[in-house]
Amino acid sequence: KSGEMLPVIGLGTSRVFDVAGDAEQMAQRREVLETLFNGGGSVIDSAPSYGNSETIAGRLLDQMGARDKAFIATKISTYGGKDDGLGQMKGSMGRWHTGKIDLMQVHNLKGTDIHLESIRDWRDAGRIRYVGITHYRDDAHEDLEMVMQSEILDFVQLNYSVLNRNAENILLPLAAEKGVAVLVNVPFGRGGLFRLVRGRKIPDWAAEFGASSWGQVFLKYILGNPAVTCIIPGTSKAKHMTDNIGAGLGPVPDARQRRKIVELMESL
């Protein structure tokens, strides 16, 4: 809606940034962030319920002086009332060392009505730029659809991958119709896709759309859907971040190539 362009590959921090923060852990994750930014990426997605993730990511951005390079997406993640939600947003601001969050989302549709109102209030006050909702499970797609139909949203975050294409049925066309940006989580099926192809060479035809790894095949499949704005795979390894960023370069597979990817993966 705003016309702002976002890089198509970002970074999820669930589990992978939830560390104590010793020197080695911080150095590894700093390298991931540097790789993200050097590759032209900006979106970092987190939540107060991801343990130490916001604290670690925020501390690193602060140390790197890189706040302006990041598009920070976080969440209200509580079944509690309005005050709990406001408290979480204040806490996130502190952990990210910032006075402005780019995207505040209602996490897994917990207390959607109450928290969307609070997020909009903060947006109107200039503390938040965009408003969104999230979920990561298929059985929540109907509820996501209901909120997308009844509320004015900037973003929806949902689960989508080559072997879990339920979002293609209703949510992705609806997002495109309403001008809602889409963040994609669980793009590798929690690693399940990599387990299926372990020991297998990627097909020669993947070069037609510029994929040089299985990870890039999986991500480019998702990017081939024009409703998708940005994918947020989590990683704590710079080499994986580099590979993920590579999926955002060059062409995306067309409809025929996407069908080939699906047929191949369903045959394994």
Secondary structure, DSSP 8 states (H G I E B T S, - for coil): -------SB-EE-TTTT-S---HHHHHHHHHHHHHHHHTT--EEE--TTSTTHHHHHHHHHHHHT-GGG-EEEEEE--SS-HHHHHHHHHHHHHHHT-S-EEEEEEGGGTTHHHHHHHHHHHHHTTSEEEEEEE---GGGHHHHHHHHHHS--SEEEEE-BTTB-GGGTTHHHHHHHHT-EEEEE-TTTTTHHHHHHTT----GGGGGGT--SHHHHHHHHHHTSTT--EE--B-S-HHHHHHHHHHTSS----HHHHHHHHHHHHH-
